[in-house]
Amino acid sequence: MKHRTKLLILLLALLGAVALFAAACGGDDDATGKTPATTAPASPTKPAATPFPADSTMAAIVKRGKLIVGTKYDQPGFGLKDPVSGKVDGFDVAIGKEIAKSLGLKEDQVEFVEAVSKNRIPYLQEDKVDIVIATFTINAERKTQIEFSRPYYVAGQSILVKKDNTSIKAAADLPGKKVCTAQGSTPEQTLKAKYPTAELLLLDAYAGCVEAMKAGRVDAVSTDNVILLGFASTDATVKLVGGLFTSEPYGIGMKQGKKDMQAFVDSVLARMFADGTYDKIYDQYLGKFEGMPKAKEARESLPTTN
């Protein structure tokens, strides 16, 4: 009996020692004496989801973090580069920024590249730019080479002469005259087709044409009226004559086959027409020119397809 009692006492002492050892090892318990729940390791942050299909043109642009836009640098109202700041601004530029915004990009994530008439299509074909917004007339020949958005402005070819010029009053007066326009432009094609005896000077930019006219090298400059209005509004020594003798619907150009980008750009334009953005930037950049239609008139005259 005594032997059993000693064994029981020894067993109880052993259990007490084990309990004390367990308590000593419980230093990680919280104030309540309970062991904190184990926290699962944080999972790596996933990139923000894009609203565009992963294999789309838009997703590729967003992934790159930059929209590259070809535009003109010498056209008052549409795309004009400030020689001091180096920034380009105008109606076409503002539309480019709206497209970038709809992609989820910020204003500083838009790169503008100068695109003169003759290199607009090559720049798209060679992937030097994503889109071209550069007073780019939609026509059948160009539509075989690139994709176009729906029209966002309709201009018409006209004539710019010096203020004291009385020999050119209409397009019918151009035969036999020296006329400057941009190489690779729709006006070049029109002049060659309708007035083949006019002597053409072809330059890269219309600003050069205006300077050539003022220097006496040519008699007139011929291109879209809105471009010429931009020059006439800032230079009292020149004037517009002849009215309009063509219809020039402007569209946004994209590389051939990029139908997804075409549909996206069309949706951006539709949104701009509906929410007042188009009218706002039109008034800002084009409404100041004398002789231009009001924003609502310009918008409502637009074809819905190209």
SVG drawing of the C-alpha trace seen along z (x, -y; Angstrom):
<svg xmlns="http://www.w3.org/2000/svg" viewBox="-27 -95 39 97">
<polyline fill="none" stroke="black" stroke-width="0.4" points="0.0,0.0 2.8,-2.4 4.6,-1.5 1.5,-2.4 1.2,-5.7 4.8,-6.6 4.2,-5.8 1.1,-8.0 3.0,-10.9 5.9,-10.5 3.4,-10.4 1.7,-13.6 5.0,-15.4 6.1,-14.4 2.8,-15.7 3.3,-19.0 6.8,-19.4 5.5,-18.9 2.8,-21.5 5.4,-24.0 7.6,-23.4 4.7,-24.0 3.8,-27.3 7.4,-28.4 7.3,-27.8 4.2,-29.9 5.9,-33.2 4.2,-33.9 0.7,-33.8 -1.2,-37.1 -2.5,-38.9 -5.5,-36.6 -3.3,-33.5 -4.5,-32.4 -2.1,-31.6 -2.6,-34.2 -4.0,-32.7 -1.4,-32.1 -1.4,-34.8 -1.2,-33.5 1.6,-35.0 0.5,-38.0 -0.1,-37.1 1.8,-39.3 -0.2,-42.2 -1.8,-41.5 -1.7,-44.1 -4.8,-46.1 -7.2,-44.5 -7.6,-46.1 -11.1,-46.5 -9.8,-45.3 -9.2,-41.7 -5.6,-40.6 -4.8,-40.1 -6.3,-43.5 -4.6,-46.5 -5.8,-48.6 -4.4,-46.2 -1.0,-46.3 -1.0,-50.1 -2.0,-50.2 0.6,-47.6 3.3,-49.7 2.0,-52.7 1.9,-55.1 -0.2,-56.1 1.8,-57.4 -0.1,-59.8 1.0,-61.2 -0.2,-64.8 0.8,-67.9 2.9,-70.7 2.2,-73.6 -1.6,-73.9 -3.2,-76.6 -6.3,-75.3 -5.6,-71.6 -1.9,-71.0 0.6,-73.7 3.9,-73.4 4.9,-76.2 8.6,-77.1 9.2,-78.2 7.7,-75.4 8.0,-72.7 4.5,-71.6 2.0,-70.9 -1.7,-71.9 -4.9,-72.1 -8.2,-70.3 -6.5,-67.1 -4.2,-67.1 -7.1,-67.4 -8.9,-64.5 -5.7,-62.4 -5.7,-63.2 -9.4,-62.1 -8.6,-58.8 -5.7,-58.3 -8.0,-59.2 -10.5,-56.5 -7.7,-54.0 -7.1,-54.8 -3.8,-56.7 -2.8,-60.1 -2.1,-63.1 1.7,-62.7 1.3,-59.2 0.6,-60.5 3.5,-61.0 2.9,-63.2 5.0,-62.7 5.1,-65.0 3.3,-63.4 3.3,-65.4 1.0,-64.5 3.4,-62.2 4.4,-60.0 1.1,-59.5 0.3,-56.2 3.9,-54.9 4.1,-55.7 1.0,-53.6 2.3,-50.7 5.7,-50.7 4.2,-50.9 5.9,-54.2 2.6,-55.5 -0.6,-53.9 -3.0,-56.4 -2.8,-59.5 -5.0,-62.5 -3.7,-65.1 -6.4,-66.7 -6.5,-63.3 -9.1,-63.1 -10.8,-59.8 -10.9,-58.5 -11.2,-55.3 -7.6,-54.8 -6.4,-55.4 -9.0,-53.0 -7.3,-50.2 -4.1,-50.9 -5.3,-51.7 -8.3,-51.8 -10.2,-55.0 -12.5,-56.1 -15.8,-57.7 -15.4,-61.3 -14.9,-63.9 -14.9,-67.0 -15.8,-67.8 -13.7,-70.5 -13.4,-71.6 -10.6,-72.6 -10.1,-76.3 -7.5,-78.9 -5.3,-81.3 -3.7,-84.3 -2.0,-87.5 -4.3,-90.4 -3.5,-92.4 -4.0,-89.5 -6.8,-90.1 -6.0,-87.5 -7.3,-84.5 -10.9,-84.7 -12.0,-81.1 -10.6,-77.6 -11.2,-78.2 -8.4,-80.8 -5.8,-78.3 -4.8,-76.9 -1.4,-78.4 -0.8,-79.7 1.9,-78.6 0.2,-76.8 1.7,-75.3 0.3,-72.4 1.5,-69.5 3.1,-66.5 1.1,-63.4 -2.1,-65.3 -5.6,-65.0 -5.4,-68.6 -2.4,-67.6 -4.4,-64.9 -7.4,-67.2 -5.2,-69.9 -3.5,-67.4 -6.9,-65.9 -8.9,-69.1 -6.3,-71.7 -3.5,-69.8 -2.0,-73.0 -1.5,-74.6 2.2,-74.6 2.6,-72.9 5.1,-73.4 5.0,-70.5 6.3,-70.9 6.2,-68.9 4.2,-71.5 1.7,-74.3 3.6,-76.8 6.3,-76.6 3.7,-77.1 2.5,-80.3 6.0,-81.6 6.7,-80.7 3.6,-82.7 4.6,-85.7 8.1,-85.5 6.6,-85.6 7.6,-82.0 3.9,-80.9 0.7,-82.7 -1.5,-80.7 -1.8,-78.0 -4.6,-75.4 -5.7,-73.0 -8.6,-72.5 -10.4,-75.7 -10.0,-75.2 -6.2,-75.0 -6.2,-78.1 -8.5,-79.9 -5.9,-79.3 -3.2,-81.1 -5.6,-83.9 -6.7,-84.5 -3.2,-85.3 -1.8,-87.1 -3.5,-90.2 -1.5,-90.0 -3.4,-87.0 -7.0,-86.1 -9.3,-83.2 -11.0,-83.2 -12.9,-80.7 -15.2,-79.1 -15.1,-75.3 -14.7,-73.0 -14.3,-69.6 -15.6,-67.8 -12.9,-66.6 -14.1,-64.3 -11.4,-64.0 -10.9,-60.6 -8.4,-59.1 -6.1,-56.6 -5.0,-53.2 -2.9,-50.4 -4.8,-48.1 -6.4,-45.2 -6.7,-46.8 -10.5,-46.6 -10.6,-46.5 -8.9,-49.8 -11.1,-51.3 -14.2,-50.2 -12.7,-51.6 -11.9,-55.0 -15.4,-55.2 -16.8,-54.6 -14.7,-57.4 -15.9,-59.8 -19.5,-58.8 -19.0,-59.5 -17.5,-62.9 -20.4,-63.9 -22.9,-62.9 -21.4,-64.3 -20.5,-67.8 -16.7,-67.2 -16.6,-67.6 -18.4,-70.9 -16.2,-72.2 -12.9,-71.5 -14.3,-72.7 -15.2,-76.0 -11.8,-76.2 -9.7,-75.6 -11.8,-76.2 -14.7,-78.4 -12.5,-81.5 -11.9,-81.5 -14.1,-83.8 -16.2,-82.0 -16.2,-78.6 -19.6,-76.9 -20.8,-76.6 -19.9,-73.4 -23.4,-72.1 -23.7,-72.7 -20.3,-71.1 -21.2,-68.1 -24.6,-67.5 -23.3,-67.6 -20.9,-64.7 -21.5,-61.4 -22.0,-58.5 -19.7,-56.1 -16.6,-56.5"/>
</svg>
